[in-house]
Amino acid sequence: MITSLFTITCNVFAATPTAHGELSSDMFTDSKKCAQCHAITHDQWEGTMHYNAYEDPFYQKEVLAASNDTQGIVDEFCSRCHTPIGVVSGEIPPIDGSDLSAIAREGVQCDLCHVISGSNGTGNAPFVVSPGNIKWGPFDDSRAAYHESEYLELYTRSEYCGMCHDVTHPLNGLVVDDTYTVWKEGPYAEEGVVCQDCHMTSGITKFEANPGRAGSGAQKREHISTHAIVGGNAFITEILGEERYGEMAVERLEKTATLSIDAPQIGQRGDNVSLNISITNSGAGHKIPTGVSEIRQIWLAVSVKDGSGKQVYNTGEVYDNGTIRYTKMYNTVLGDAQGQPTLSFWLAQSILEDNRIPPRGTVSEKYTFRIPDDVTYPLAVEATLKYRSAPQDLIDHLFGEDVYEVPVISMTEISTNIYETEEAAADAATPATPGVGALGSVTILLCAAYYYMERRET
């Protein structure tokens, strides 16, 4: 084990990252050529957030704001993950992309990913790229007619993803994205579960083999990594018209967390009732949310209605203008130089709060309400874990009001009832005879009567 780690350290991390302007964009292969032999993989990738890493309209608005606020200091820093070819070829800056080639606009593109020949660690994109006829990957027995193939263990490890999915502020060293670090220090890393097991398989939040071939004519394998590599972004995918990736993002969010609720079964009019609701990060190897977690929003919406549908208690409701009725938000709060909250990570000097939920971690919240004197029983208690990619007012500020509505996604939900008496609770808990409703009951009575009359006549 020690020898293996030593080898990895020497061969993967003892390299100087490819510098700005060191290469030319015409040294990279257009993804359309890759599609000729890797059609399935190309189809999985085209339209994803990696494919759109540069064209993402939210990123373009944010990076322009960051450039203006820092006099261009972060131009290369931000672009290194969003248009890596644009940086290593020197086509960024200018930050507006006016000098970008078509291949650099492809974002995190096929050839860029498979000519990474090493890395100088993780965080802030310390990759080494060696464009040419050799393509690196996770197999040590690949053969291809168009190019040479080489195995690099880095492609099988979370450190590959950690090159971009761990970000430290370039000026003050503040960690503004700790996705890889949290994984490394958490239970999934201890169990040998890597990023690719959840994000490059059909299992969504667990490994699931995907038998197939890496390319036309290639040998069949027990598992070929899928390349949609979806996270939780169902907002930008919608803007870009990439519905299938939006649907995949929603499905992933729905499998990320679980809820439990502790509530009294009986409650009398005038009583103060307490609900304890727990959220468990049951499906993510990193904290939820992650990435640009200062703008991500996860919260609990809790509703209590009486038997007539009258609202008794409500928190976490989203109003028509996009604001959220007061509730705790599970995300990161960054502080600027004056110690005030900021959504602009490039202006951040500190972390004021970190309310995210760690992998396999559980947080609990208490909610208290009074049962009205005129209530109709039973009381229906519902708790829903909600997710939004960004605050509505931030999107309105960047794009203008009424241009885009940020979708609110229900990650998971749970419900229970509160009854007036133990007898009512017991009646509700008694399972009904399967398939027997009002009509079924009448049918049973008629059959019984017919049977009785037949017996009398005989």
DRENDO-1510 file (C-alpha; in Angstrom, 1 decimal, always signed):
<recs>
REC; n; res; u; v; w
REC; 1; MET; +0.0; +0.0; +0.0 .
REC; 2; ILE; +2.8; +2.4; +0.9 .
REC; 3; THR; +4.6; +1.6; -2.4 .
REC; 4; SER; +1.3; +2.2; -4.4 .
REC; 5; LEU; +0.8; +5.6; -2.8 .
REC; 6; PHE; +4.4; +6.6; -3.3 .
REC; 7; THR; +4.1; +5.7; -7.0 .
REC; 8; ILE; +0.9; +7.7; -7.4 .
REC; 9; THR; +2.5; +10.7; -5.6 .
REC; 10; CYS; +5.6; +10.6; -7.8 .
REC; 11; ASN; +3.9; +9.9; -11.2 .
REC; 12; VAL; +0.7; +11.9; -10.9 .
REC; 13; PHE; +1.5; +14.8; -8.6 .
REC; 14; ALA; +5.1; +15.6; -9.4 .
REC; 15; ALA; +4.5; +17.7; -12.4 .
REC; 16; THR; +4.3; +21.4; -13.3 .
REC; 17; PRO; +0.8; +22.4; -14.3 .
REC; 18; THR; +0.4; +23.6; -17.9 .
REC; 19; ALA; +0.7; +27.4; -17.9 .
REC; 20; HIS; -1.4; +30.1; -19.4 .
REC; 21; GLY; -0.6; +30.5; -23.1 .
REC; 22; GLU; +1.8; +27.5; -23.1 .
REC; 23; LEU; -0.1; +25.7; -25.9 .
REC; 24; SER; -2.3; +26.5; -28.9 .
REC; 25; SER; -6.0; +25.5; -29.3 .
REC; 26; ASP; -5.3; +23.9; -32.7 .
REC; 27; MET; -3.3; +21.3; -30.9 .
REC; 28; PHE; -6.6; +19.8; -29.5 .
REC; 29; THR; -8.9; +17.5; -31.3 .
REC; 30; ASP; -12.5; +18.7; -32.0 .
REC; 31; SER; -15.1; +16.6; -30.2 .
REC; 32; LYS; -16.9; +15.8; -33.4 .
REC; 33; LYS; -13.9; +13.7; -34.4 .
REC; 34; CYS; -14.1; +11.9; -31.1 .
REC; 35; ALA; -17.8; +11.2; -31.8 .
REC; 36; GLN; -16.9; +9.2; -34.9 .
REC; 37; CYS; -15.7; +6.3; -32.7 .
REC; 38; HIS; -17.1; +7.2; -29.3 .
REC; 39; ALA; -20.7; +8.1; -30.3 .
REC; 40; ILE; -22.4; +6.9; -27.2 .
REC; 41; THR; -20.0; +8.7; -24.8 .
REC; 42; HIS; -20.1; +11.8; -26.9 .
REC; 43; ASP; -23.9; +11.8; -26.8 .
REC; 44; GLN; -23.9; +11.4; -23.0 .
REC; 45; TRP; -21.5; +14.4; -22.7 .
REC; 46; GLU; -22.9; +16.8; -25.3 .
REC; 47; GLY; -25.3; +19.2; -23.6 .
REC; 48; THR; -24.1; +18.6; -20.0 .
REC; 49; MET; -22.9; +21.2; -17.6 .
REC; 50; HIS; -19.3; +20.1; -18.5 .
REC; 51; TYR; -20.0; +20.7; -22.1 .
REC; 52; ASN; -21.6; +24.0; -21.3 .
REC; 53; ALA; -19.0; +25.0; -18.6 .
REC; 54; TYR; -18.1; +28.1; -20.6 .
REC; 55; GLU; -21.5; +28.8; -22.4 .
REC; 56; ASP; -23.4; +28.6; -19.1 .
REC; 57; PRO; -25.1; +32.0; -19.0 .
REC; 58; PHE; -24.9; +32.3; -15.2 .
REC; 59; TYR; -21.2; +31.7; -15.3 .
REC; 60; GLN; -20.7; +34.3; -18.0 .
REC; 61; LYS; -22.6; +36.9; -15.9 .
REC; 62; GLU; -20.7; +36.0; -12.8 .
REC; 63; VAL; -17.2; +35.9; -14.3 .
REC; 64; LEU; -17.8; +39.4; -15.9 .
REC; 65; ALA; -18.8; +40.7; -12.5 .
REC; 66; ALA; -15.8; +39.1; -10.8 .
REC; 67; SER; -13.5; +40.5; -13.5 .
REC; 68; ASN; -14.9; +44.0; -13.0 .
REC; 69; ASP; -14.7; +43.8; -9.2 .
REC; 70; THR; -11.1; +42.5; -9.2 .
REC; 71; GLN; -9.7; +44.4; -12.2 .
REC; 72; GLY; -9.2; +41.2; -14.0 .
REC; 73; ILE; -7.2; +39.4; -11.4 .
REC; 74; VAL; -9.4; +36.3; -11.3 .
REC; 75; ASP; -9.9; +36.1; -15.1 .
REC; 76; GLU; -7.5; +33.2; -15.6 .
REC; 77; PHE; -8.3; +31.7; -12.3 .
REC; 78; CYS; -12.0; +31.3; -13.0 .
REC; 79; SER; -11.5; +30.3; -16.7 .
REC; 80; ARG; -9.1; +27.5; -16.0 .
REC; 81; CYS; -11.9; +25.2; -15.1 .
REC; 82; HIS; -14.6; +26.6; -17.4 .
REC; 83; THR; -12.6; +26.9; -20.6 .
REC; 84; PRO; -9.3; +25.1; -19.9 .
REC; 85; ILE; -8.3; +25.1; -23.5 .
REC; 86; GLY; -9.0; +28.9; -23.6 .
REC; 87; VAL; -6.5; +29.4; -20.8 .
REC; 88; VAL; -3.7; +27.0; -21.8 .
REC; 89; SER; -3.9; +28.5; -25.3 .
REC; 90; GLY; -3.9; +32.1; -24.1 .
REC; 91; GLU; -7.3; +33.0; -25.6 .
REC; 92; ILE; -8.5; +34.2; -22.2 .
REC; 93; PRO; -8.3; +37.1; -21.4 .
REC; 94; PRO; -10.1; +39.0; -22.7 .
REC; 95; ILE; -12.7; +37.7; -20.3 .
REC; 96; ASP; -15.6; +38.4; -22.7 .
REC; 97; GLY; -14.5; +35.5; -24.8 .
REC; 98; SER; -14.1; +37.6; -27.9 .
REC; 99; ASP; -10.8; +35.8; -28.8 .
REC; 100; LEU; -12.0; +32.2; -27.9 .
REC; 101; SER; -11.8; +29.6; -30.6 .
REC; 102; ALA; -14.8; +27.2; -31.2 .
REC; 103; ILE; -13.0; +24.3; -29.5 .
REC; 104; ALA; -12.2; +26.4; -26.4 .
REC; 105; ARG; -15.9; +27.2; -26.1 .
REC; 106; GLU; -16.7; +23.5; -25.8 .
REC; 107; GLY; -15.9; +23.9; -22.1 .
REC; 108; VAL; -14.6; +20.7; -20.4 .
REC; 109; GLN; -14.2; +18.8; -23.7 .
REC; 110; CYS; -13.3; +15.3; -24.7 .
REC; 111; ASP; -9.7; +15.8; -25.9 .
REC; 112; LEU; -8.8; +18.2; -23.0 .
REC; 113; CYS; -9.9; +15.6; -20.5 .
REC; 114; HIS; -8.1; +12.7; -22.2 .
REC; 115; VAL; -4.8; +14.4; -22.8 .
REC; 116; ILE; -4.4; +15.2; -19.1 .
REC; 117; SER; -1.2; +13.3; -18.4 .
REC; 118; GLY; -0.7; +14.3; -14.8 .
REC; 119; SER; -1.5; +16.8; -12.0 .
REC; 120; ASN; +0.2; +18.8; -9.4 .
REC; 121; GLY; -2.3; +17.8; -6.7 .
REC; 122; THR; -5.9; +19.0; -6.3 .
REC; 123; GLY; -7.7; +22.3; -6.3 .
REC; 124; ASN; -7.5; +25.3; -8.6 .
REC; 125; ALA; -7.0; +23.1; -11.7 .
REC; 126; PRO; -3.3; +22.1; -11.5 .
REC; 127; PHE; -3.6; +19.8; -14.5 .
REC; 128; VAL; -0.9; +18.9; -16.9 .
REC; 129; VAL; -2.1; +18.5; -20.5 .
REC; 130; SER; -0.1; +16.9; -23.3 .
REC; 131; PRO; -2.1; +17.2; -26.5 .
REC; 132; GLY; -1.1; +14.8; -29.2 .
REC; 133; ASN; -1.7; +11.3; -30.4 .
REC; 134; ILE; -1.7; +9.7; -27.0 .
REC; 135; LYS; -5.0; +9.7; -25.1 .
REC; 136; TRP; -5.0; +8.7; -21.4 .
REC; 137; GLY; -7.8; +6.8; -19.6 .
REC; 138; PRO; -8.7; +4.2; -17.0 .
REC; 139; PHE; -7.9; +1.0; -18.9 .
REC; 140; ASP; -4.5; -0.6; -19.2 .
REC; 141; ASP; -5.3; -2.7; -22.2 .
REC; 142; SER; -7.0; -0.3; -24.6 .
REC; 143; ARG; -6.3; -0.5; -28.3 .
REC; 144; ALA; -7.4; +2.1; -30.8 .
REC; 145; ALA; -6.9; +2.6; -34.5 .
REC; 146; TYR; -7.0; +6.4; -34.6 .
REC; 147; HIS; -4.8; +7.2; -31.6 .
REC; 148; GLU; -2.5; +5.6; -29.0 .
REC; 149; SER; -4.0; +4.8; -25.6 .
REC; 150; GLU; -2.2; +4.9; -22.3 .
REC; 151; TYR; -3.4; +4.0; -18.8 .
REC; 152; LEU; -3.1; +6.6; -16.0 .
REC; 153; GLU; -4.4; +5.7; -12.5 .
REC; 154; LEU; -5.4; +9.3; -11.9 .
REC; 155; TYR; -8.5; +8.6; -14.1 .
REC; 156; THR; -9.8; +6.1; -11.6 .
REC; 157; ARG; -9.4; +8.3; -8.5 .
REC; 158; SER; -11.3; +11.2; -7.0 .
REC; 159; GLU; -8.1; +13.3; -7.4 .
REC; 160; TYR; -9.0; +13.6; -11.1 .
REC; 161; CYS; -12.3; +15.3; -10.2 .
REC; 162; GLY; -10.6; +17.2; -7.3 .
REC; 163; MET; -8.5; +19.2; -9.7 .
REC; 164; CYS; -11.5; +21.5; -10.4 .
REC; 165; HIS; -13.9; +20.5; -7.6 .
REC; 166; ASP; -11.9; +22.0; -4.8 .
REC; 167; VAL; -11.3; +25.8; -5.0 .
REC; 168; THR; -9.2; +28.1; -2.9 .
REC; 169; HIS; -9.4; +31.9; -3.2 .
REC; 170; PRO; -6.3; +32.9; -5.3 .
REC; 171; LEU; -5.6; +36.0; -3.1 .
REC; 172; ASN; -6.4; +35.1; +0.5 .
REC; 173; GLY; -6.4; +31.3; +0.6 .
REC; 174; LEU; -10.0; +31.0; +1.7 .
REC; 175; VAL; -11.6; +27.6; +0.7 .
REC; 176; VAL; -14.7; +28.5; -1.3 .
REC; 177; ASP; -15.4; +25.0; -2.7 .
REC; 178; ASP; -14.4; +21.9; -0.6 .
REC; 179; THR; -16.2; +19.2; -2.5 .
REC; 180; TYR; -13.1; +17.0; -2.9 .
REC; 181; THR; -11.7; +17.7; +0.6 .
REC; 182; VAL; -15.0; +16.8; +2.3 .
REC; 183; TRP; -15.1; +13.5; +0.4 .
REC; 184; LYS; -11.4; +12.8; +1.3 .
REC; 185; GLU; -12.0; +13.3; +5.0 .
REC; 186; GLY; -15.4; +11.5; +5.0 .
REC; 187; PRO; -16.8; +8.0; +5.2 .
REC; 188; TYR; -17.0; +7.3; +1.5 .
REC; 189; ALA; -13.2; +7.8; +1.0 .
REC; 190; GLU; -12.6; +5.4; +3.9 .
REC; 191; GLU; -14.7; +2.8; +2.2 .
REC; 192; GLY; -13.0; +3.2; -1.2 .
REC; 193; VAL; -16.0; +4.9; -2.9 .
REC; 194; VAL; -14.7; +7.5; -5.4 .
REC; 195; CYS; -16.5; +10.3; -7.2 .
REC; 196; GLN; -16.7; +8.3; -10.4 .
REC; 197; ASP; -18.7; +5.5; -8.6 .
REC; 198; CYS; -21.7; +7.9; -8.1 .
REC; 199; HIS; -21.3; +10.4; -10.9 .
REC; 200; MET; -20.1; +8.2; -13.8 .
REC; 201; THR; -22.4; +5.2; -13.4 .
REC; 202; SER; -26.1; +4.5; -13.8 .
REC; 203; GLY; -26.5; +4.1; -10.1 .
REC; 204; ILE; -26.9; +7.9; -9.5 .
REC; 205; THR; -25.9; +7.9; -5.8 .
REC; 206; LYS; -24.2; +4.5; -5.8 .
REC; 207; PHE; -22.1; +2.4; -8.2 .
REC; 208; GLU; -24.0; +0.5; -10.8 .
REC; 209; ALA; -22.2; -1.4; -13.5 .
REC; 210; ASN; -22.7; -0.1; -17.1 .
REC; 211; PRO; -21.6; -2.9; -19.5 .
REC; 212; GLY; -20.5; -1.9; -22.9 .
REC; 213; ARG; -17.7; -0.7; -25.1 .
REC; 214; ALA; -15.7; +2.5; -24.9 .
REC; 215; GLY; -15.8; +2.9; -28.6 .
REC; 216; SER; -16.7; +1.2; -31.9 .
REC; 217; GLY; -14.7; -1.9; -32.3 .
REC; 218; ALA; -13.5; -1.8; -28.8 .
REC; 219; GLN; -13.7; -4.9; -26.5 .
REC; 220; LYS; -16.8; -5.3; -24.3 .
REC; 221; ARG; -16.2; -4.5; -20.7 .
REC; 222; GLU; -18.2; -5.0; -17.5 .
REC; 223; HIS; -18.3; -1.3; -16.9 .
REC; 224; ILE; -17.9; +1.8; -19.1 .
REC; 225; SER; -18.1; +5.1; -17.3 .
REC; 226; THR; -21.1; +7.2; -18.2 .
REC; 227; HIS; -20.2; +10.8; -19.2 .
REC; 228; ALA; -23.3; +12.8; -18.3 .
REC; 229; ILE; -21.6; +13.4; -14.9 .
REC; 230; VAL; -24.7; +15.1; -13.5 .
REC; 231; GLY; -24.9; +17.1; -10.3 .
REC; 232; GLY; -28.0; +19.0; -9.0 .
REC; 233; ASN; -28.3; +21.7; -11.6 .
REC; 234; ALA; -31.8; +21.7; -13.0 .
REC; 235; PHE; -31.8; +25.4; -13.6 .
REC; 236; ILE; -29.2; +26.2; -16.2 .
REC; 237; THR; -30.0; +22.9; -18.0 .
REC; 238; GLU; -33.6; +24.2; -18.4 .
REC; 239; ILE; -32.4; +27.6; -19.7 .
REC; 240; LEU; -30.1; +25.8; -22.2 .
REC; 241; GLY; -33.0; +23.5; -23.3 .
REC; 242; GLU; -31.2; +20.4; -22.0 .
REC; 243; GLU; -34.2; +18.8; -20.4 .
REC; 244; ARG; -32.8; +15.3; -20.1 .
REC; 245; TYR; -30.0; +16.6; -17.9 .
REC; 246; GLY; -32.4; +18.6; -15.9 .
REC; 247; GLU; -34.5; +15.5; -15.3 .
REC; 248; MET; -31.4; +13.6; -14.3 .
REC; 249; ALA; -30.4; +16.3; -11.9 .
REC; 250; VAL; -33.9; +16.2; -10.2 .
REC; 251; GLU; -33.6; +12.4; -9.9 .
REC; 252; ARG; -30.2; +12.8; -8.3 .
REC; 253; LEU; -31.6; +15.4; -5.8 .
REC; 254; GLU; -34.5; +13.1; -5.0 .
REC; 255; LYS; -32.1; +10.4; -3.9 .
REC; 256; THR; -29.7; +12.5; -1.9 .
REC; 257; ALA; -31.4; +12.9; +1.5 .
REC; 258; THR; -34.0; +11.3; +3.8 .
REC; 259; LEU; -36.3; +12.8; +6.4 .
REC; 260; SER; -37.7; +11.6; +9.7 .
REC; 261; ILE; -40.3; +13.3; +11.9 .
REC; 262; ASP; -41.0; +13.0; +15.6 .
REC; 263; ALA; -44.5; +14.4; +16.4 .
REC; 264; PRO; -47.1; +13.6; +19.0 .
REC; 265; GLN; -49.9; +11.4; +17.9 .
REC; 266; ILE; -52.5; +13.2; +20.1 .
REC; 267; GLY; -53.0; +16.9; +20.6 .
REC; 268; GLN; -55.7; +18.9; +22.3 .
REC; 269; ARG; -57.1; +22.3; +21.3 .
REC; 270; GLY; -55.0; +25.0; +22.9 .
REC; 271; ASP; -51.9; +22.7; +23.2 .
REC; 272; ASN; -48.5; +23.9; +22.1 .
REC; 273; VAL; -47.1; +21.1; +19.9 .
REC; 274; SER; -43.5; +20.5; +19.0 .
REC; 275; LEU; -42.2; +18.8; +15.9 .
REC; 276; ASN; -38.7; +17.5; +15.5 .
REC; 277; ILE; -37.7; +16.9; +11.9 .
REC; 278; SER; -34.3; +15.4; +11.0 .
REC; 279; ILE; -32.5; +15.6; +7.6 .
REC; 280; THR; -29.9; +12.9; +6.8 .
REC; 281; ASN; -27.5; +13.3; +3.9 .
REC; 282; SER; -27.9; +9.7; +2.8 .
REC; 283; GLY; -26.7; +9.8; -0.8 .
REC; 284; ALA; -23.9; +12.3; -1.3 .
REC; 285; GLY; -20.2; +11.8; -0.6 .
REC; 286; HIS; -19.8; +15.5; +0.0 .
REC; 287; LYS; -21.8; +18.1; +2.0 .
REC; 288; ILE; -25.1; +19.2; +0.6 .
REC; 289; PRO; -25.2; +21.6; -1.0 .
REC; 290; THR; -21.7; +21.7; -2.5 .
REC; 291; GLY; -19.9; +23.7; -5.2 .
REC; 292; VAL; -20.9; +27.3; -5.1 .
REC; 293; SER; -22.6; +26.6; -1.9 .
REC; 294; GLU; -23.1; +30.3; -1.0 .
REC; 295; ILE; -25.8; +30.6; -3.6 .
REC; 296; ARG; -27.3; +27.1; -3.4 .
REC; 297; GLN; -30.3; +26.8; -1.2 .
REC; 298; ILE; -31.7; +23.9; +0.8 .
REC; 299; TRP; -34.4; +24.3; +3.3 .
REC; 300; LEU; -37.3; +22.6; +5.1 .
REC; 301; ALA; -40.9; +23.6; +4.2 .
REC; 302; VAL; -43.2; +22.6; +7.0 .
REC; 303; SER; -47.0; +22.8; +6.8 .
REC; 304; VAL; -49.7; +21.9; +9.2 .
REC; 305; LYS; -53.3; +21.9; +8.0 .
REC; 306; ASP; -56.5; +20.8; +9.9 .
REC; 307; GLY; -59.1; +18.4; +8.6 .
REC; 308; SER; -60.9; +21.2; +6.7 .
REC; 309; GLY; -57.7; +22.2; +4.9 .
REC; 310; LYS; -57.2; +25.4; +7.0 .
REC; 311; GLN; -53.6; +26.4; +7.5 .
REC; 312; VAL; -52.5; +26.0; +11.1 .
REC; 313; TYR; -48.7; +26.4; +10.7 .
REC; 314; ASN; -46.4; +27.1; +7.8 .
REC; 315; THR; -42.7; +27.9; +7.3 .
REC; 316; GLY; -40.4; +27.7; +4.2 .
REC; 317; GLU; -43.1; +28.7; +1.8 .
REC; 318; VAL; -41.9; +30.3; -1.5 .
REC; 319; TYR; -43.8; +33.5; -2.2 .
REC; 320; ASP; -44.7; +34.7; -5.7 .
REC; 321; ASN; -41.8; +37.1; -5.8 .
REC; 322; GLY; -39.3; +34.3; -5.1 .
REC; 323; THR; -38.6; +35.1; -1.5 .
REC; 324; ILE; -38.9; +32.3; +1.1 .
REC; 325; ARG; -40.9; +32.5; +4.3 .
REC; 326; TYR; -38.4; +32.6; +7.2 .
REC; 327; THR; -36.7; +29.3; +7.7 .
REC; 328; LYS; -33.2; +28.0; +8.3 .
REC; 329; MET; -31.1; +27.7; +5.1 .
REC; 330; TYR; -28.6; +24.9; +4.7 .
REC; 331; ASN; -25.7; +26.4; +2.8 .
REC; 332; THR; -22.5; +28.5; +3.3 .
REC; 333; VAL; -22.6; +32.1; +4.2 .
REC; 334; LEU; -19.5; +34.0; +3.0 .
REC; 335; GLY; -18.3; +37.3; +4.5 .
REC; 336; ASP; -16.7; +40.2; +2.7 .
REC; 337; ALA; -13.9; +42.5; +3.9 .
REC; 338; GLN; -16.4; +44.3; +6.2 .
REC; 339; GLY; -17.7; +41.0; +7.6 .
REC; 340; GLN; -21.0; +41.3; +5.8 .
REC; 341; PRO; -22.6; +38.4; +3.9 .
REC; 342; THR; -21.8; +38.3; +0.2 .
REC; 343; LEU; -22.8; +36.0; -2.6 .
REC; 344; SER; -19.7; +37.0; -4.6 .
REC; 345; PHE; -17.1; +34.4; -3.6 .
REC; 346; TRP; -14.3; +36.5; -5.2 .
REC; 347; LEU; -15.0; +39.2; -2.6 .
REC; 348; ALA; -15.1; +36.7; +0.3 .
REC; 349; GLN; -12.6; +37.1; +3.2 .
REC; 350; SER; -14.2; +34.6; +5.6 .
REC; 351; ILE; -16.9; +32.0; +6.2 .
REC; 352; LEU; -19.5; +33.4; +8.5 .
REC; 353; GLU; -21.6; +30.2; +8.6 .
REC; 354; ASP; -21.5; +26.7; +7.3 .
REC; 355; ASN; -24.9; +25.1; +7.7 .
REC; 356; ARG; -24.4; +22.3; +5.2 .
REC; 357; ILE; -25.1; +18.7; +5.9 .
REC; 358; PRO; -22.0; +16.4; +5.8 .
REC; 359; PRO; -22.0; +13.0; +4.2 .
REC; 360; ARG; -24.2; +10.6; +6.2 .
REC; 361; GLY; -24.6; +13.4; +8.7 .
REC; 362; THR; -28.0; +14.3; +10.3 .
REC; 363; VAL; -29.3; +17.7; +11.4 .
REC; 364; SER; -32.5; +18.2; +13.4 .
REC; 365; GLU; -34.8; +21.2; +13.7 .
REC; 366; LYS; -37.6; +21.9; +16.1 .
REC; 367; TYR; -40.9; +23.6; +15.2 .
REC; 368; THR; -43.6; +24.7; +17.6 .
REC; 369; PHE; -47.2; +25.7; +17.0 .
REC; 370; ARG; -50.4; +26.1; +18.9 .
REC; 371; ILE; -53.5; +24.0; +18.1 .
REC; 372; PRO; -56.3; +26.5; +17.5 .
REC; 373; ASP; -59.5; +26.3; +19.5 .
REC; 374; ASP; -61.7; +25.9; +16.4 .
REC; 375; VAL; -59.5; +23.2; +14.7 .
REC; 376; THR; -61.0; +20.3; +12.8 .
REC; 377; TYR; -59.2; +17.0; +13.3 .
REC; 378; PRO; -57.0; +15.3; +12.2 .
REC; 379; LEU; -54.1; +17.7; +11.7 .
REC; 380; ALA; -52.0; +16.9; +8.6 .
REC; 381; VAL; -48.3; +17.5; +9.1 .
REC; 382; GLU; -46.1; +17.7; +6.0 .
REC; 383; ALA; -42.3; +18.4; +5.8 .
REC; 384; THR; -40.6; +18.8; +2.4 .
REC; 385; LEU; -36.9; +19.3; +1.8 .
REC; 386; LYS; -36.6; +21.9; -0.9 .
REC; 387; TYR; -33.7; +22.8; -3.2 .
REC; 388; ARG; -33.0; +25.9; -5.4 .
REC; 389; SER; -29.8; +26.5; -7.5 .
REC; 390; ALA; -29.7; +30.2; -6.7 .
REC; 391; PRO; -31.8; +32.9; -4.9 .
REC; 392; GLN; -34.4; +34.4; -7.2 .
REC; 393; ASP; -33.4; +37.9; -6.5 .
REC; 394; LEU; -29.8; +37.1; -7.5 .
REC; 395; ILE; -31.0; +35.8; -10.9 .
REC; 396; ASP; -33.3; +38.9; -11.2 .
REC; 397; HIS; -30.3; +41.1; -10.5 .
REC; 398; LEU; -28.1; +39.4; -13.1 .
REC; 399; PHE; -30.6; +38.9; -15.9 .
REC; 400; GLY; -33.5; +41.2; -15.1 .
REC; 401; GLU; -36.8; +40.6; -13.4 .
REC; 402; ASP; -39.2; +38.1; -14.9 .
REC; 403; VAL; -36.6; +36.7; -17.3 .
REC; 404; TYR; -35.9; +33.4; -15.5 .
REC; 405; GLU; -37.7; +31.7; -12.7 .
REC; 406; VAL; -35.4; +29.4; -10.6 .
REC; 407; PRO; -37.2; +26.1; -10.2 .
REC; 408; VAL; -37.8; +24.9; -6.7 .
REC; 409; ILE; -37.3; +21.2; -6.4 .
REC; 410; SER; -38.7; +18.9; -3.8 .
REC; 411; MET; -35.9; +16.6; -2.8 .
REC; 412; THR; -37.9; +14.4; -0.4 .
REC; 413; GLU; -40.9; +14.7; +1.9 .
REC; 414; ILE; -42.6; +13.1; +4.9 .
REC; 415; SER; -46.0; +13.4; +6.6 .
REC; 416; THR; -47.9; +12.4; +9.7 .
REC; 417; ASN; -51.2; +13.1; +11.4 .
REC; 418; ILE; -52.1; +14.4; +14.8 .
REC; 419; TYR; -55.5; +13.2; +16.3 .
REC; 420; GLU; -57.8; +14.5; +19.0 .
REC; 421; THR; -58.1; +11.2; +20.9 .
REC; 422; GLU; -56.3; +7.9; +21.2 .
REC; 423; GLU; -59.3; +6.1; +19.8 .
REC; 424; ALA; -59.3; +8.2; +16.6 .
REC; 425; ALA; -55.5; +7.5; +16.2 .
REC; 426; ALA; -56.1; +3.8; +16.7 .
REC; 427; ASP; -59.0; +3.8; +14.2 .
REC; 428; ALA; -56.7; +5.5; +11.6 .
REC; 429; ALA; -54.0; +3.0; +12.3 .
REC; 430; THR; -56.2; +0.0; +11.8 .
REC; 431; PRO; -55.6; -1.3; +8.2 .
REC; 432; ALA; -58.7; -1.5; +6.1 .
REC; 433; THR; -59.7; -4.8; +4.4 .
REC; 434; PRO; -57.9; -4.6; +1.0 .
REC; 435; GLY; -60.2; -3.6; -1.8 .
REC; 436; VAL; -63.1; -3.0; +0.5 .
REC; 437; GLY; -64.6; +0.4; +0.1 .
REC; 438; ALA; -68.2; +1.6; +0.4 .
REC; 439; LEU; -69.2; -0.4; -2.7 .
REC; 440; GLY; -67.3; -3.4; -1.6 .
REC; 441; SER; -69.1; -3.4; +1.8 .
REC; 442; VAL; -72.5; -3.3; +0.0 .
REC; 443; THR; -71.5; -6.1; -2.2 .
REC; 444; ILE; -70.5; -8.2; +0.8 .
REC; 445; LEU; -73.8; -7.6; +2.5 .
REC; 446; LEU; -75.8; -8.6; -0.5 .
REC; 447; CYS; -73.8; -11.8; -0.9 .
REC; 448; ALA; -74.4; -12.6; +2.7 .
REC; 449; ALA; -78.1; -12.0; +2.4 .
REC; 450; TYR; -78.3; -14.2; -0.7 .
REC; 451; TYR; -76.4; -17.0; +1.0 .
REC; 452; TYR; -78.8; -16.8; +4.1 .
REC; 453; MET; -81.9; -17.0; +1.9 .
REC; 454; GLU; -80.5; -20.0; +0.0 .
REC; 455; ARG; -79.8; -21.8; +3.3 .
REC; 456; ARG; -83.4; -21.2; +4.5 .
REC; 457; GLU; -84.9; -22.5; +1.2 .
REC; 458; THR; -82.8; -25.7; +1.4 .
</recs>
